[in-house]
Amino acid sequence: MRLLLLMASAAVVLGTAAPAYADPAPNDQAFLTALSQAGLTYLNADRAITAGKQVCSLADGGMTGEEIVKNLQDRNPGFQGPGAAKFAAIAASAYCPEKLSQAEEPGPAPKPSGA
């Protein structure tokens, strides 16, 4: 009987314990805030964060910006038009800003004709 009472007490304590929610990392929160400010909505913050981080993984894999946007649209059929491009830019800004600066750096100057 004592064991049954102990088990019942443990079940009550576990059942009434407050759920633990992890606070998003600072750059995750900044990413979500930037999405909202840009008018981009999401149903699930964790999925949005995962997709945002995937943008950097795709860039690390050698995909161009256009290919990344196409990938986002293929994986999220409701994500068409300029929204996918905005999402990719915001994700890169939050998670891999060095990719943005690489894209903005000018290449070597073209050689003049006849040179």
N, C-alpha and C positions, 0 to 999 in steps of 0.2 A: 504494500500500500504506500509506503514511504517513497519508493522508486516511482510509482505512478504519479504521486503528488509532485515530486521533483521534476519529472518530465513535463507535466502539465504547466508548471511554473516557468520552465525554460521555454516552452512553446509560446506562452503569453508574452514573455519578455522579447523573444525574437519577433513575434508578430506585431508588437507595438513599437518596435525600434524605428526611429525616424530614418527614412531612406537617405543615403549619402549621395549627393550630387556633386560631381567635380565641376569646379568653375572652369570655364574655357580658358585656355592659355591667352595671354594678352594679345598676341597676333591673331588668334582665332576670333576673339571678340572684336578686334579692329576690323577684321575681314567681314564679319557679319554686320557690323555697323555700316561699313562702306557699301555693302550690298543694299541694305535698307535705304541709305541716303541716295543711292543711284536708282531707287525705285524697283529693284529686283527682289522678288519675294521667293521664299523657300518654305517647304512644308516641314523639313527636318534639318535642324542646325548641324547635326553630326554628319549627315549626308552632304550638305553644302560644303562643310569644311573638308571632307574627304575629297570631293570633286575639285575644290580649290587647290588642294595640295597635289592632286593628280595633274593639274596644269603644269606645275613645275617638273614633275616626273616626266611628262611628255616632252617638255622643252629640253630636259637633260638627255632625253633619248634622241634628240636631234630633230624633232618636229618643228616646223615653222609655225608662226602665229596662225596662219590660215588653216593649217592642218589641225592645230589644236582646237580652233573654233569649230571646224567640221567634226572633229571627234566629239566635242561637247554636244553638238546638235544631233549626231548619230545616237549617242547614249541617252539623250533627253529629247525625244521628239517634240515636246511642247516648248522647247527652248530654241526658237527660231529668230531670225532677224538680228538686229544689233544687240539684243540681250546677251547672246552667247559671247560676243566680242567684248562687251562690257564686263561680263563675269570673268573672262580670261584675263583681262587687263587688271581688274581688281585683285584677282587671285595672285597674279605675278607680283603686283605691288606689295601684297601682304606677306607672301611666302618666299618669293625669290626675286627681290628687286634687282639683283645683279643681272638677271635675264633682260630686264627692261633697259638697263644702261648698255648692255651689249648690243641690243637691237638698235639703239640710237646712235652708237658710235659710227662715224663715217668710215667707209672702206678706203683703200688707197685711191688717190686721185687718178682719174683716167689720163692716159697719155695722149698728148696732142697728136692729131693725125700727121703723118709724115715723119714722126720722130722715131 
